[in-house]
Structure formats: C-alpha cells, structure tokens
Amino acid sequence: MPTIKISHLYKTYAGSDGEGTDALEDISLEIRDGEFVCVVGPSGCGKSTLLEIVAGLLKHDSGSVTLDGVPVNGTSRDIGVVFQSPSLYPWRTVARNIALGMEFSRVPKAEQEKRLKKYIELMNLKGFENKYPGQLSGGMRQRAGIARALVMDPKVILMDEPFSAVDHLTRCTLQDELVRIRQEEKKTVLFITHDLNEAVYLADRVILLSPRPGRIQEEYTVSTPSPRSRGDEYLNHLAARIMADINRGSREEAPEYSI
C-alpha cells in the first residue's frame, strides 16, 4: 500500500466575479513509503495547492487523498510541513521554536529534551539552541524549521520550495543535509521546487504538472542512486529533458526555471 494515494483530485478557486479558476484537474499519484518525490511545473500550475491539500490545509472539490489508507481530512501529526519561510517566533529560542509542536501535543518534558537533542544535532544546530531567530542566518533558520517538522516524527514530510529564499551555496549545503537526513530518517518526502537541478539531485521521481489547470504531464524516474554528484551527466541530461517538456507543454515561457 502506498503511503500517500491521490485519486482523481480536482480543485477550483471561486472568484469574486463568479468565475472559477481551475487549479488542479484529475490528479492521480501514489507515493510509496520512504520515497522522495519532487513536483515541478510552470508558475501557477497548482504545485503549492496540491501540497496544501495533501497537508490537510486546503479542501479539494472532488477526488481523494489518503495516508496509509486513511482519508486526509484536516491536519495530522503524521504529516510534517516545511514552507519557504520557517516562520519562527522571534521571542522564542531555536530550541523552544523546535519544541513548539511537542508543547502543543503535551509530549512529556523528558521526551521533549530527548528529541530536541537528537534533531538539534541532526540539523547541525548544536551551539545555537539558545539563540533567537534574529541572530541566525537564513539557512540556519530554515534548518530550525526543518527540525521543528522532524521532531514530531511524522510519517511524511511536505516541503514547499524550502530553499528558495537562501543563497546558492547555502541552498546546496541544505540539499546535501536533506539527502543525509533522508537516508538516516527514512522519511517519505513530497517536495515542491522550481529548480530542475534541485529536483533531479534530490528525487527518486519527478512529477511535471502542466500549465493551469495542473494535470500530470510527465513522470520521470531518477535512476542514479543517492547520494549523487552535482556534475553527473545523466542528471544534467534529465534536467534538460524536463525543461524541454516544460517548454513544449507551456502556453507561455517559464523564466523562473533554471538548469
């Protein structure tokens, strides 16, 4: 049984003029336990909408989303979400930001400290536990945001362009850390990105959505085992192939893509 099963998913946004905007059309996708899947596509094709529906943050119009066979109806402790901005509370230390979900869930103090120690070390945040978000770089803040999701031990991690706000070198470092964490934690990951190099570097599969309304246009299996080399000719070729398919499928150019 797949961890996540999306079946014939449709989503339309109602407009103030009475005209609806079709965001997603007949999306069907299965993500297996422990698999890393990246979703790419032109701006406005519904990538983030899809992630928010899977996260239980947004209702769909028809179709279904299940996690281990159970319908997703609202947020779940089994689903962790990491957005582009980590949205850390500035008055809480790194450790207390990471612990926020555990506090809400009334995890016993001893267990909180055990998990905090583990994920602070895992995310290379040791020595920064008592710092405040304003004292950290963008990359360090994003590490804290990822740790906050992981510390709840969810079955699935959903990531919506989590590295797009940091510089290139920091982005590469965070990508490598995510590869390492994924190998250690064996989490199922659904990852949204505009960067095709990032997609082929990280993913087991890449899903290309068509221009709005988003439909699954193509699916690509990345056959090179992880961890991978950034200069790998196969990865560069695959990124170029996805770019070509985007250009063929789009009604307008997608300048935000880079390879």
Summary of the structure (lengths in Angstrom):
residues: 259
radius of gyration: 18.5
end to end distance: 34.4
largest distance: 55.4
contacts: 820
relative contact order: 0.18
helix: 35%
strand: 25%
